[in-house]
Amino acid sequence: MTAVATPPTTASPAAATRDERPAVVRRRVAVLAALALVAVLVYQFAMVTGSWSYAMDLRLRQVGALVVVGVATGVATLLFQTVANSRILTPGVMGYDSLFVLVQTLLVWVFGSAVVVDLDVRVRFLLDAGVMTAFGLLLFRWVFRRNSRDLFVLVLVGVVLGTLFTSLTLFASRLLSPSDYLTLQDLTFASFNTVDPRLLSITAAITVVAIAAAVPLLRRLDVVALGHDTAVTLGVDYHRVVNQTLAVVTVLVAASTALVGPLVFVGLIVANIARQVLPTYRHRTLALGAALAGVIVTVGGQFVASRLLDFTTTLTVCVNLVGGLYFVWLLLREVSP
């Protein structure tokens, strides 16, 4: 019996796109993972001069810090943008970076640079992370009420407090001696060159625990992204999910900032790269994409700044330049019809 060939079924363009989307997402996640791996390997092994063992040990610590900060910042910004319902906001608008600088300034002003420098790095790390975590938790617990508009109030209060912290920092820094001021610049400048391995281990552990706590929230964030009314209608406890998400964001941002200092635009770049590259609404995939993009941006940016530009500039300057232009472009996209 001769088999009859079945003609291909004609599907609508929308159905075809929907059928191809999972394959496209998997392919693009694989590309991001490959790029992240290549960035790490190139940074670790390329252009080695001098003692190989010393270079490998130093670079391994630097890569570890870059990966941890990239993952923590990327995931935190992605989650924050979802609950804030805005792609141009980052956790920095809540004043974390300004608070970190203020804490360092007050420590140098009160105790002097000699005492602060001699202070155990783990004590200083726990102090910085503890203050920022407590600030974030108290801020959204105080402001957030049973109303969908309170999230906007939270962001507004964060912006105001960030401005206040910056003003206090400027005032206190003018009271410092020149030597204390130079020490303060070293403490507040984001650096991956001299990361303490003990702090790296603590930050990595905190990041893993925080992301593990965020995993059960990711599927509910798919619904939260639809808006307050829709999420409540579909049976999601909107306020509880938002509170838990903000707690995770606070811990991630506090830990990464306490490790290396503030990096203003990294999260903005990374989270939007993940959303643009991955055509999906699923936060499990987006969070993975943001983590991989964070590794690419931090490791690749540090490689360019340190190896290709020979330390004539820093990762902070490169990221702020690119991130500032990217932020302006996002703003123009938001306001354009």
Backbone as numpy.savetxt, mean C-alpha at the origin, in Angstrom:
# Nx Ny Nz CAx CAy CAz Cx Cy Cz
-21.79 -45.21 -39.81 -22.64 -44.02 -39.81 -21.75 -42.78 -39.81
-22.03 -41.89 -40.73 -21.20 -40.70 -40.87 -21.60 -39.65 -39.85
-20.62 -39.15 -39.15 -20.90 -38.12 -38.15 -21.19 -36.82 -38.85
-22.13 -36.10 -38.31 -22.52 -34.81 -38.87 -21.84 -33.70 -38.08
-21.13 -32.87 -38.75 -20.44 -31.77 -38.07 -21.45 -30.76 -37.58
-21.27 -30.33 -36.36 -22.16 -29.34 -35.77 -21.60 -27.95 -36.02
-22.37 -27.06 -36.60 -21.85 -25.72 -36.87 -21.60 -24.98 -35.58
-20.63 -24.12 -35.53 -20.35 -23.36 -34.30 -21.53 -22.49 -33.93
-21.75 -22.40 -32.64 -22.85 -21.60 -32.13 -22.46 -20.14 -32.12
-23.33 -19.29 -32.64 -23.07 -17.86 -32.65 -23.55 -17.26 -31.35
-22.66 -16.60 -30.63 -23.00 -15.99 -29.34 -22.93 -14.49 -29.48
-23.62 -13.84 -28.61 -23.58 -12.38 -28.61 -22.23 -11.88 -28.17
-21.83 -10.66 -28.57 -20.53 -10.12 -28.14 -20.38 -10.08 -26.63
-21.47 -9.72 -25.93 -21.39 -9.65 -24.46 -21.12 -11.01 -23.87
-21.82 -12.05 -24.41 -21.60 -13.40 -23.89 -20.19 -13.87 -24.18
-19.70 -13.54 -25.39 -18.33 -13.95 -25.72 -17.32 -13.30 -24.80
-17.51 -12.01 -24.54 -16.59 -11.32 -23.63 -16.64 -11.92 -22.24
-17.85 -12.24 -21.80 -18.00 -12.79 -20.46 -17.36 -14.18 -20.37
-17.46 -14.98 -21.45 -16.86 -16.30 -21.44 -15.35 -16.22 -21.45
-14.78 -15.22 -22.17 -13.33 -15.11 -22.27 -12.70 -14.44 -21.05
-13.48 -13.74 -20.25 -12.92 -12.96 -19.16 -12.12 -13.79 -18.15
-12.59 -14.94 -17.66 -11.78 -15.71 -16.71 -10.42 -16.10 -17.28
-10.38 -16.50 -18.56 -9.11 -16.87 -19.17 -8.19 -15.66 -19.27
-8.76 -14.51 -19.63 -7.97 -13.28 -19.72 -7.39 -12.92 -18.35
-8.22 -13.01 -17.31 -7.77 -12.67 -15.96 -6.65 -13.60 -15.53
-6.81 -14.90 -15.76 -5.76 -15.85 -15.36 -4.46 -15.57 -16.09
-4.57 -15.26 -17.39 -3.38 -14.96 -18.17 -2.66 -13.73 -17.63
-3.44 -12.69 -17.32 -2.82 -11.44 -16.86 -2.25 -11.57 -15.45
-2.89 -12.37 -14.61 -2.31 -12.63 -13.29 -0.99 -13.36 -13.44
-0.94 -14.33 -14.37 0.31 -15.05 -14.61 1.40 -14.12 -15.11
1.04 -13.16 -15.97 2.02 -12.19 -16.47 2.54 -11.31 -15.33
1.62 -10.85 -14.46 2.05 -10.05 -13.30 2.98 -10.85 -12.40
2.64 -12.12 -12.16 3.48 -12.96 -11.32 4.86 -13.16 -11.95
4.90 -13.36 -13.26 6.18 -13.52 -13.95 7.02 -12.25 -13.88
6.38 -11.10 -14.08 7.10 -9.83 -14.00 7.63 -9.58 -12.59
6.83 -9.92 -11.58 7.28 -9.75 -10.19 8.48 -10.64 -9.90
8.43 -11.89 -10.37 9.55 -12.81 -10.16 10.80 -12.32 -10.87
10.64 -11.86 -12.11 11.79 -11.34 -12.87 12.38 -10.12 -12.16
11.53 -9.23 -11.67 12.03 -8.04 -10.97 12.84 -8.43 -9.74
12.36 -9.41 -8.99 13.08 -9.85 -7.78 14.41 -10.48 -8.15
14.42 -11.35 -9.16 15.65 -12.03 -9.54 16.68 -11.06 -10.11
16.21 -10.12 -10.93 17.13 -9.13 -11.50 17.74 -8.27 -10.40
16.91 -7.82 -9.47 17.41 -6.99 -8.38 18.42 -7.76 -7.53
18.15 -9.04 -7.30 18.99 -9.83 -6.41 20.33 -10.19 -7.05
20.35 -10.50 -8.34 21.55 -11.08 -8.93 22.23 -10.21 -9.99
21.58 -9.17 -10.49 22.18 -8.40 -11.57 23.18 -7.37 -11.03
24.25 -7.13 -11.80 25.21 -6.06 -11.54 25.83 -6.17 -10.15
26.30 -7.36 -9.81 26.96 -7.58 -8.52 28.44 -7.21 -8.64
28.90 -6.35 -7.73 30.31 -5.99 -7.68 30.81 -6.19 -6.25
32.11 -6.51 -6.11 32.66 -6.70 -4.78 32.34 -8.09 -4.24
32.23 -8.18 -2.93 31.98 -9.46 -2.26 30.60 -9.99 -2.61
30.56 -11.20 -3.17 29.29 -11.80 -3.57 28.42 -12.11 -2.36
29.01 -12.68 -1.29 28.23 -13.05 -0.11 27.64 -11.82 0.58
28.43 -10.76 0.67 27.93 -9.52 1.29 26.80 -8.93 0.45
26.99 -8.90 -0.87 25.96 -8.34 -1.74 24.68 -9.15 -1.67
24.79 -10.49 -1.64 23.59 -11.33 -1.58 22.83 -11.12 -0.27
23.56 -11.02 0.83 22.91 -10.82 2.12 22.21 -9.47 2.19
22.90 -8.42 1.72 22.32 -7.08 1.75 21.11 -6.99 0.82
21.25 -7.52 -0.38 20.15 -7.45 -1.35 18.96 -8.29 -0.91
19.22 -9.40 -0.25 18.10 -10.24 0.21 17.24 -9.49 1.21
17.89 -8.74 2.13 17.13 -7.94 3.09 16.37 -6.81 2.38
17.03 -6.19 1.41 16.36 -5.12 0.68 15.16 -5.64 -0.12
15.34 -6.76 -0.80 14.24 -7.35 -1.56 13.10 -7.75 -0.64
13.45 -8.32 0.52 12.40 -8.70 1.48 11.59 -7.50 1.91
12.27 -6.40 2.22 11.55 -5.19 2.63 10.71 -4.63 1.49
11.25 -4.62 0.28 10.51 -4.11 -0.88 9.26 -4.94 -1.15
9.39 -6.26 -1.05 8.24 -7.14 -1.28 7.18 -6.95 -0.22
7.59 -6.91 1.05 6.63 -6.76 2.14 5.89 -5.43 2.02
6.62 -4.34 1.79 6.00 -3.03 1.68 5.10 -2.95 0.44
5.56 -3.50 -0.68 4.74 -3.49 -1.89 3.44 -4.25 -1.72
3.51 -5.43 -1.11 2.30 -6.24 -0.89 1.36 -5.55 0.09
1.90 -5.10 1.22 1.06 -4.47 2.26 0.40 -3.21 1.73
1.17 -2.35 1.06 0.63 -1.10 0.56 -0.40 -1.32 -0.55
-0.10 -2.26 -1.45 -1.03 -2.53 -2.54 -2.36 -3.07 -2.07
-2.33 -4.06 -1.19 -3.57 -4.65 -0.69 -4.34 -3.65 0.15
-3.65 -2.90 1.02 -4.32 -1.92 1.88 -5.02 -0.86 1.05
-4.36 -0.34 0.01 -4.97 0.71 -0.81 -6.15 0.18 -1.59
-6.04 -1.04 -2.12 -7.16 -1.62 -2.86 -8.40 -1.75 -1.98
-8.21 -2.27 -0.77 -9.34 -2.44 0.15 -9.92 -1.09 0.56
-9.05 -0.12 0.82 -9.53 1.21 1.22 -10.32 1.87 0.10
-9.86 1.75 -1.12 -10.58 2.35 -2.24 -11.96 1.72 -2.42
-12.08 0.44 -2.12 -13.38 -0.21 -2.24 -14.37 0.33 -1.23
-13.97 0.42 0.02 -14.91 0.88 1.05 -15.14 2.38 0.92
-14.16 3.13 0.37 -14.35 4.56 0.15 -15.04 4.86 -1.16
-15.17 3.82 -2.00 -15.83 3.95 -3.31 -15.18 5.04 -4.16
-13.85 5.04 -4.18 -13.11 6.02 -4.97 -11.75 5.45 -5.34
-11.37 5.61 -6.60 -10.08 5.11 -7.07 -8.97 6.14 -6.92
-9.27 7.33 -6.43 -8.23 8.36 -6.29 -7.85 8.59 -4.83
-8.39 7.78 -3.92 -8.06 7.91 -2.51 -7.11 6.81 -2.08
-6.28 7.11 -1.11 -5.39 6.13 -0.50 -5.51 6.25 1.02
-5.05 5.25 1.77 -5.08 5.37 3.24 -4.31 6.58 3.76
-3.42 7.15 2.93 -2.68 8.32 3.34 -3.55 9.52 3.64
-4.78 9.58 3.05 -5.65 10.72 3.31 -6.14 10.73 4.75
-6.00 9.61 5.44 -6.42 9.56 6.85 -5.34 10.06 7.79
-4.18 10.46 7.24 -3.16 11.10 8.05 -2.09 10.21 8.62
-1.99 8.95 8.14 -0.98 8.04 8.68 0.44 8.55 8.46
0.72 8.95 7.23 2.08 9.41 6.93 2.46 10.64 7.75
1.52 11.58 7.87 1.78 12.80 8.65 1.98 12.47 10.12
1.20 11.50 10.63 1.35 11.10 12.02 2.70 10.45 12.26
3.17 9.63 11.33 4.48 8.99 11.47 5.58 10.05 11.59
5.54 11.04 10.71 6.56 12.10 10.75 6.45 12.89 12.05
5.23 13.14 12.51 5.04 13.88 13.77 5.61 13.11 14.96
5.39 11.80 15.00 5.91 10.98 16.10 7.43 11.04 16.12
8.07 10.91 14.96 9.53 10.98 14.92 10.03 12.35 15.37
9.32 13.40 14.94 9.73 14.76 15.31 9.63 14.97 16.81
8.54 14.52 17.40 8.35 14.68 18.85 9.38 13.88 19.64
9.71 12.68 19.15 10.72 11.88 19.84 12.07 12.59 19.85
12.47 13.13 18.70 13.76 13.83 18.62 13.71 15.11 19.44
12.58 15.82 19.43 12.46 17.08 20.16 12.50 16.86 21.67
11.80 15.82 22.15 11.70 15.59 23.59 12.96 14.93 24.15
13.45 13.90 23.45 14.54 13.09 24.02 15.90 13.41 23.41
15.93 14.07 22.27 17.20 14.34 21.62 17.57 13.25 20.63
18.34 13.63 19.64 18.67 12.68 18.57 19.53 11.53 19.07
20.42 11.80 20.04 21.30 10.74 20.53 20.50 9.62 21.19
19.52 9.97 21.99 18.70 8.95 22.67 17.86 8.18 21.65
17.29 8.87 20.68 16.43 8.21 19.70 17.24 7.25 18.84
18.42 7.66 18.41 19.27 6.80 17.58 19.70 5.56 18.36
20.03 5.72 19.64 20.47 4.59 20.46 19.32 3.71 20.92
18.07 4.16 20.73 16.92 3.37 21.15 16.83 2.09 20.32
16.47 0.99 20.98 16.32 -0.28 20.27 15.34 -0.11 19.11
15.76 -0.58 17.92 14.93 -0.39 16.73 13.58 -1.07 16.86
13.54 -2.19 17.61 12.26 -2.87 17.79 11.31 -2.06 18.66
11.86 -1.38 19.66 11.03 -0.53 20.51 10.47 0.63 19.70
11.33 1.25 18.88 10.87 2.37 18.05 9.84 1.91 17.03
10.06 0.73 16.47 9.10 0.18 15.50 7.74 -0.06 16.15
7.75 -0.71 17.31 6.49 -1.00 17.99 5.79 0.29 18.43
6.57 1.29 18.81 5.99 2.58 19.18 5.31 3.23 17.98
6.03 3.27 16.85 5.47 3.88 15.64 4.22 3.13 15.18
4.36 1.82 15.06 3.22 1.02 14.58 2.05 1.07 15.54
2.35 1.05 16.85 1.28 1.10 17.84 0.52 2.41 17.82
1.25 3.52 17.71 0.59 4.83 17.68 -0.28 4.97 16.43
0.24 4.56 15.27 -0.54 4.69 14.04 -1.74 3.76 14.03
-1.57 2.55 14.56 -2.69 1.62 14.61 -3.78 2.13 15.54
-3.36 2.60 16.72 -4.34 3.14 17.67 -5.05 4.35 17.10
-4.30 5.21 16.40 -4.91 6.38 15.78 -5.97 5.98 14.76
-5.63 5.04 13.88 -6.58 4.61 12.86 -7.82 3.98 13.45
-7.64 3.09 14.42 -8.79 2.41 15.02 -9.69 3.39 15.77
-9.07 4.28 16.53 -9.88 5.27 17.27 -10.58 6.23 16.32
-9.91 6.58 15.22 -10.50 7.52 14.28 -11.78 6.98 13.66
-11.72 5.79 13.09 -12.93 5.33 12.43 -13.96 4.79 13.42
-13.54 4.38 14.61 -14.53 4.01 15.63 -15.28 5.23 16.13
-14.58 6.36 16.21 -15.20 7.58 16.71 -16.13 8.20 15.67
-15.66 8.20 14.41 -16.43 8.89 13.38 -17.53 8.01 12.80
-17.23 6.72 12.60 -18.14 5.87 11.85 -19.40 5.58 12.66
-20.52 5.91 12.09 -21.82 5.67 12.70 -22.65 4.82 11.78
-23.83 4.53 12.16 -24.74 3.72 11.36 -25.37 4.55 10.25
-24.52 5.07 9.40 -25.00 5.89 8.30 -24.01 5.78 7.16
-24.50 5.60 5.95 -23.61 5.37 4.81 -22.75 6.59 4.50
-23.14 7.77 4.96 -22.37 8.98 4.66 -21.21 9.19 5.62
-21.16 8.40 6.71 -20.11 8.62 7.70 -18.72 8.30 7.15
-18.63 7.45 6.12 -17.34 7.14 5.54 -16.71 8.38 4.92
-17.51 9.22 4.30 -16.99 10.46 3.74 -16.55 11.41 4.86
-17.28 11.41 5.97 -16.86 12.20 7.12 -15.53 11.69 7.66
-15.36 10.38 7.68 -14.11 9.77 8.13 -12.94 10.26 7.29
-13.09 10.23 5.97 -12.02 10.70 5.09 -11.75 12.18 5.31
-12.80 12.99 5.45 -12.63 14.43 5.67 -11.89 14.70 6.97
-12.29 14.00 8.04 -11.61 14.18 9.33 -10.15 13.76 9.22
-9.88 12.67 8.47 -8.50 12.24 8.27 -7.66 13.28 7.57
-8.23 13.92 6.55 -7.52 14.98 5.83 -7.22 16.15 6.76
-8.20 16.55 7.57 -8.00 17.67 8.49 -6.93 17.33 9.52
-6.99 16.12 10.08 -5.99 15.72 11.07 -4.60 15.62 10.44
-4.53 15.13 9.20 -3.25 15.07 8.51 -2.63 16.45 8.36
-3.47 17.44 8.02 -2.99 18.82 7.92 -2.52 19.34 9.27
-3.27 18.99 10.33 -2.88 19.40 11.68 -1.54 18.79 12.07
-1.36 17.49 11.79 -0.11 16.82 12.12 1.06 17.45 11.37
0.84 17.79 10.11 1.90 18.43 9.33 2.28 19.79 9.90
1.29 20.56 10.32 1.56 21.87 10.92 2.33 21.73 12.23
1.92 20.78 13.07 2.64 20.55 14.33 4.07 20.09 14.08
4.25 19.27 13.04 5.59 18.80 12.69 6.48 19.97 12.28
5.96 20.86 11.45 6.73 22.02 11.02 7.10 22.91 12.21
6.15 23.09 13.12 6.43 23.91 14.30 7.51 23.28 15.17
7.38 21.97 15.45 8.35 21.30 16.32 9.72 21.22 15.66
9.77 21.03 14.34 11.06 20.90 13.66 11.85 22.21 13.70
11.16 23.34 13.78 11.86 24.63 13.86 12.55 24.82 15.21
12.16 24.04 16.21 12.77 24.14 17.53 13.98 23.23 17.69
14.29 22.43 16.66 15.39 21.47 16.74 16.71 22.13 16.37
17.78 21.59 16.92 19.11 22.03 16.52 19.43 21.45 15.13
20.43 21.99 14.44 20.76 21.46 13.10 21.09 19.98 13.10
21.83 19.50 14.10 22.17 18.08 14.14 20.93 17.22 14.38
20.05 17.66 15.30 18.82 16.92 15.53 17.93 16.91 14.29
17.94 18.01 13.55 17.11 18.08 12.34 17.62 17.12 11.27
18.93 16.99 11.14 19.48 16.04 10.19 19.13 14.61 10.57
19.19 14.32 11.88 18.78 12.99 12.35 17.31 12.74 12.04
16.48 13.75 12.24 15.05 13.62 11.94 14.83 13.33 10.46
15.59 13.97 9.58 15.45 13.70 8.15 15.76 12.25 7.82
16.77 11.70 8.47 17.09 10.29 8.25 15.98 9.37 8.75
15.36 9.73 9.87 14.32 8.88 10.44 13.03 8.90 9.62
12.74 10.02 8.98 11.46 10.17 8.27 11.58 9.91 6.78
12.78 9.64 6.30 12.98 9.42 4.88 12.85 7.93 4.58
11.97 7.57 3.65 11.76 6.17 3.31 13.03 5.57 2.72
13.55 4.53 3.36 14.81 3.92 2.92 14.73 2.41 3.03
15.24 1.73 1.99 15.29 0.26 1.99 16.72 -0.24 2.10
17.67 0.65 2.24 19.07 0.25 2.20 19.58 -0.33 3.51
19.00 0.09 4.62 19.49 -0.35 5.93 18.36 -0.91 6.78
17.57 -1.80 6.20 16.45 -2.39 6.93 16.97 -3.42 7.92
16.54 -3.30 9.17 16.94 -4.26 10.20 16.21 -5.58 9.97
16.95 -6.71 9.92 16.30 -8.00 9.65 15.28 -8.39 10.71
15.48 -7.94 11.96 14.50 -8.25 13.00 13.18 -7.53 12.74
13.26 -6.27 12.32 12.05 -5.53 12.00 11.37 -6.11 10.76
12.17 -6.56 9.80 11.62 -7.16 8.60 10.81 -8.40 8.94
11.32 -9.21 9.85 10.59 -10.42 10.25 9.28 -10.07 10.94
9.32 -9.06 11.81 8.10 -8.65 12.51 7.07 -8.11 11.53
7.52 -7.25 10.62 6.60 -6.65 9.65 6.02 -7.70 8.72
6.85 -8.65 8.28 6.36 -9.71 7.42 5.29 -10.55 8.13
5.52 -10.85 9.41 4.54 -11.62 10.17 3.23 -10.85 10.32
3.33 -9.56 10.64 2.13 -8.73 10.78 1.36 -8.66 9.45
2.09 -8.51 8.35 1.46 -8.42 7.04 0.74 -9.72 6.69
1.37 -10.84 6.95 0.74 -12.13 6.65 -0.53 -12.32 7.47
-0.46 -11.99 8.76 -1.64 -12.15 9.62 -2.76 -11.22 9.18
-2.42 -9.96 8.84 -3.44 -9.00 8.42 -4.10 -9.42 7.11
-3.31 -9.89 6.15 -3.89 -10.33 4.88 -4.73 -11.58 5.08
-4.28 -12.48 5.95 -5.08 -13.67 6.25 -6.43 -13.28 6.86
-6.42 -12.24 7.70 -7.67 -11.76 8.28 -8.57 -11.11 7.23
-7.95 -10.57 6.16 -8.74 -9.92 5.11 -9.35 -10.91 4.13
-8.80 -12.11 4.02 -9.28 -13.07 3.03 -10.77 -13.37 3.17
-11.29 -13.62 4.40 -12.74 -13.88 4.50 -13.60 -12.68 4.12
-13.03 -11.49 4.10 -13.81 -10.29 3.77 -13.89 -10.03 2.27
-13.04 -10.67 1.49 -12.91 -10.30 0.08 -14.19 -10.56 -0.71
-14.83 -11.68 -0.48 -16.06 -11.97 -1.22 -17.18 -11.00 -0.84
-17.23 -10.60 0.44 -18.24 -9.63 0.84 -17.92 -8.23 0.30
-16.64 -7.96 0.09 -16.27 -6.67 -0.50 -16.71 -6.59 -1.96
-16.86 -7.74 -2.63 -17.42 -7.73 -3.98 -18.80 -7.10 -3.98
-19.56 -7.34 -2.92 -20.91 -6.79 -2.79 -20.86 -5.36 -2.25
-19.96 -5.10 -1.31 -19.83 -3.76 -0.75 -19.48 -2.76 -1.84
-18.71 -3.19 -2.84 -18.34 -2.30 -3.94 -19.54 -1.82 -4.73
-20.69 -2.50 -4.61 -21.90 -2.09 -5.32 -22.60 -0.93 -4.63
-22.18 -0.58 -3.41 -22.80 0.52 -2.69 -23.51 0.05 -1.43
-23.77 1.00 -0.53 -24.38 0.69 0.75 -25.75 0.05 0.61
-26.64 0.68 -0.14 -28.01 0.20 -0.24 -28.08 -1.19 -0.88
-27.31 -1.38 -1.95 -27.32 -2.68 -2.63 -26.75 -3.76 -1.73
-25.66 -3.46 -1.02 -25.06 -4.45 -0.13 -26.02 -4.86 0.98
-26.70 -3.89 1.57 -27.66 -4.20 2.64 -28.82 -5.02 2.08
-29.28 -4.67 0.90 -30.38 -5.41 0.28 -30.00 -6.87 0.02
-28.74 -7.10 -0.33 -28.28 -8.46 -0.61 -27.86 -9.22 0.65
-28.07 -8.62 1.82 -27.85 -9.33 3.07 -26.47 -9.19 3.68
-25.66 -8.26 3.20 -24.32 -8.05 3.75 -24.38 -7.03 4.87
-23.76 -7.35 5.99 -23.66 -6.40 7.10 -22.62 -5.34 6.72
-23.08 -4.30 6.05 -22.19 -3.31 5.44 -21.25 -2.69 6.45
-21.77 -2.21 7.55 -20.95 -1.49 8.53 -19.93 -2.40 9.19
-20.30 -3.62 9.45 -19.35 -4.55 10.06 -18.21 -4.87 9.10
-18.53 -5.11 7.83 -17.50 -5.41 6.85 -16.57 -4.22 6.68
-17.13 -3.01 6.61 -16.31 -1.81 6.43 -15.40 -1.60 7.65
-15.94 -1.78 8.85 -15.13 -1.64 10.06 -13.97 -2.64 10.08
-14.25 -3.89 9.76 -13.20 -4.90 9.76 -12.16 -4.62 8.67
-12.63 -4.15 7.52 -11.70 -3.82 6.44 -10.79 -2.66 6.82
-11.35 -1.63 7.42 -10.54 -0.49 7.84 -9.54 -0.89 8.92
-9.90 -1.84 9.76 -8.95 -2.32 10.78 -7.77 -3.01 10.10
-8.03 -3.84 9.10 -6.96 -4.50 8.37 -6.08 -3.48 7.65
-6.71 -2.50 7.00 -5.98 -1.45 6.30 -5.07 -0.69 7.28
-5.60 -0.37 8.45 -4.82 0.36 9.45 -3.57 -0.41 9.86
-3.72 -1.70 10.12 -2.58 -2.53 10.54 -1.54 -2.62 9.43
-1.98 -2.84 8.19 -1.04 -2.97 7.07 -0.26 -1.67 6.84
-0.97 -0.56 6.84 -0.30 0.73 6.60 0.63 1.07 7.75
0.20 0.85 8.98 1.03 1.17 10.13 2.32 0.35 10.13
2.21 -0.94 9.83 3.39 -1.81 9.85 4.38 -1.43 8.75
3.90 -1.22 7.52 4.81 -0.89 6.42 5.44 0.49 6.61
4.67 1.45 7.10 5.22 2.79 7.31 6.24 2.79 8.44
5.98 2.05 9.51 6.93 1.97 10.61 8.23 1.29 10.20
8.17 0.42 9.18 9.37 -0.30 8.74 10.30 0.61 7.94
9.79 1.29 6.93 10.66 2.04 6.01 10.33 3.52 5.92
9.20 3.96 6.47 8.80 5.35 6.35 7.69 5.51 5.32
7.19 6.73 5.15 6.04 6.96 4.27 6.40 6.91 2.78
5.55 6.24 2.02 5.61 6.21 0.56 4.22 6.61 0.06
4.08 7.85 -0.36 2.77 8.44 -0.55 1.99 7.80 -1.69
2.62 7.67 -2.87 1.86 7.33 -4.07 1.97 5.87 -4.49
2.70 5.05 -3.76 2.86 3.65 -4.17 1.51 2.95 -4.24
0.71 3.08 -3.19 -0.59 2.41 -3.16 -1.51 2.87 -4.27
-1.50 4.17 -4.56 -2.35 4.71 -5.62 -1.99 4.08 -6.96
-0.71 4.00 -7.28 -0.27 3.42 -8.55 -0.63 1.94 -8.61
-0.30 1.23 -7.54 -0.44 -0.23 -7.54 -1.90 -0.66 -7.63
-2.76 -0.07 -6.81 -4.17 -0.46 -6.81 -4.83 -0.19 -8.15
-4.52 0.94 -8.76 -5.13 1.27 -10.06 -4.55 0.43 -11.19
-3.30 0.05 -11.09 -2.74 -0.89 -12.08 -3.50 -2.21 -12.03
-3.75 -2.71 -10.81 -4.47 -3.97 -10.67 -5.87 -3.87 -11.25
-6.56 -2.76 -11.00 -7.93 -2.61 -11.50 -7.95 -2.45 -13.02
-6.94 -1.82 -13.59 -6.92 -1.61 -15.04 -6.47 -2.86 -15.79
-5.52 -3.58 -15.22 -4.99 -4.76 -15.90 -5.94 -5.95 -15.81
-6.59 -6.10 -14.66 -7.44 -7.27 -14.43 -8.91 -6.90 -14.60
-9.56 -7.35 -15.66 -10.97 -7.02 -15.89 -11.90 -7.89 -15.06
-11.93 -7.67 -13.79 -12.77 -8.45 -12.90 -13.19 -7.60 -11.71
-14.30 -7.99 -11.09 -14.76 -7.31 -9.88 -14.41 -8.09 -8.63
-13.88 -9.31 -8.79 -13.60 -10.19 -7.65 -12.37 -9.69 -6.89
-12.56 -9.43 -5.61 -11.47 -8.85 -4.83 -10.38 -9.85 -4.51
-10.69 -11.14 -4.56 -9.62 -12.12 -4.36 -8.59 -12.00 -5.48
-9.06 -11.83 -6.70 -8.14 -11.67 -7.83 -7.49 -10.29 -7.81
-8.28 -9.25 -7.52 -7.74 -7.90 -7.49 -6.69 -7.74 -6.40
-6.92 -8.33 -5.22 -5.95 -8.24 -4.13 -4.64 -8.92 -4.52
-4.74 -10.08 -5.18 -3.53 -10.76 -5.66 -2.82 -9.91 -6.69
-3.59 -9.32 -7.61 -2.99 -8.45 -8.62 -2.33 -7.23 -8.01
-2.96 -6.63 -6.98 -2.38 -5.48 -6.32 -1.08 -5.85 -5.59
-1.05 -7.02 -4.97 0.16 -7.47 -4.30 1.30 -7.67 -5.29
1.00 -8.32 -6.43 2.04 -8.54 -7.44 2.50 -7.22 -8.06
1.54 -6.33 -8.36 1.91 -5.03 -8.90 2.74 -4.23 -7.90
2.44 -4.38 -6.60 3.24 -3.71 -5.58 4.68 -4.17 -5.59
4.89 -5.47 -5.77 6.25 -6.00 -5.84 6.97 -5.44 -7.07
6.27 -5.40 -8.21 6.87 -4.89 -9.44 7.28 -3.43 -9.28
6.39 -2.62 -8.72 6.65 -1.18 -8.60 7.78 -0.90 -7.62
7.74 -1.51 -6.45 8.76 -1.23 -5.44 10.13 -1.80 -5.83
10.15 -3.07 -6.21 11.44 -3.68 -6.57 11.99 -3.06 -7.86
11.12 -2.91 -8.87 11.58 -2.29 -10.12 12.00 -0.85 -9.93
11.24 -0.09 -9.15 11.60 1.30 -8.90 12.90 1.44 -8.15
13.12 0.59 -7.15 14.37 0.64 -6.41 15.56 0.22 -7.28
15.34 -0.73 -8.19 16.41 -1.14 -9.11 16.81 0.02 -10.02
15.83 0.73 -10.54 16.11 1.87 -11.40 16.85 2.96 -10.62
16.37 3.25 -9.40 16.97 4.33 -8.62 18.39 4.00 -8.17
18.62 2.74 -7.77 19.92 2.39 -7.19 20.93 1.92 -8.22
20.51 1.13 -9.21 21.47 0.54 -10.16 21.58 1.37 -11.44
20.46 1.69 -12.05 20.53 2.40 -13.33 20.87 3.88 -13.15
20.32 4.51 -12.09 20.59 5.92 -11.84 21.70 6.12 -10.80
22.26 5.02 -10.31 23.43 5.06 -9.42 23.20 5.95 -8.19
22.02 5.80 -7.58 21.67 6.52 -6.34 21.66 8.04 -6.51
21.57 8.53 -7.75 21.42 9.97 -7.93 20.03 10.45 -7.52
19.12 9.53 -7.39 17.79 9.83 -6.87 17.34 8.65 -6.01
16.15 8.73 -5.46 15.66 7.69 -4.56 14.33 7.15 -5.07
13.94 6.02 -4.50 12.66 5.42 -4.86 11.51 6.36 -4.53
11.61 7.08 -3.41 10.55 8.01 -3.03 10.36 9.09 -4.09
11.45 9.66 -4.57 11.36 10.71 -5.58 10.75 10.16 -6.87
11.21 8.99 -7.29 10.70 8.39 -8.53 9.21 8.09 -8.41
8.82 7.49 -7.29 7.42 7.12 -7.11 6.55 8.36 -7.00
7.02 9.36 -6.27 6.22 10.59 -6.13 6.07 11.32 -7.46
7.11 11.30 -8.29 7.02 11.94 -9.60 6.00 11.22 -10.48
6.17 9.90 -10.60 5.25 9.12 -11.43 3.86 9.11 -10.83
3.80 8.93 -9.50 2.50 8.88 -8.83 1.75 10.19 -8.91
2.47 11.31 -8.81 1.81 12.61 -8.91 1.19 12.83 -10.28
1.95 12.48 -11.33 1.41 12.60 -12.68 0.23 11.65 -12.89
0.35 10.46 -12.35 -0.74 9.48 -12.47 -1.98 9.95 -11.73
-1.78 10.56 -10.58 -2.91 11.09 -9.79 -3.64 12.19 -10.56
-2.88 13.08 -11.18 -3.49 14.14 -11.99 -4.29 13.53 -13.14
-3.73 12.51 -13.78 -4.43 11.86 -14.88 -5.73 11.21 -14.40
-5.70 10.58 -13.22 -6.92 9.97 -12.66 -7.96 11.04 -12.35
-7.52 12.17 -11.81 -8.45 13.26 -11.54 -9.10 13.76 -12.82
-8.31 13.92 -13.86 -8.87 14.38 -15.14 -9.85 13.36 -15.70
-9.57 12.09 -15.48 -10.51 11.06 -15.94 -11.82 11.11 -15.18
-11.71 11.39 -13.87 -12.90 11.42 -13.04 -13.82 12.58 -13.42
-13.23 13.73 -13.75 -14.06 14.91 -14.02 -14.45 15.03 -15.48
-13.78 14.29 -16.37 -14.12 14.39 -17.78 -15.44 13.68 -18.05
-16.28 14.19 -18.98 -17.58 13.59 -19.26 -17.42 12.24 -19.96
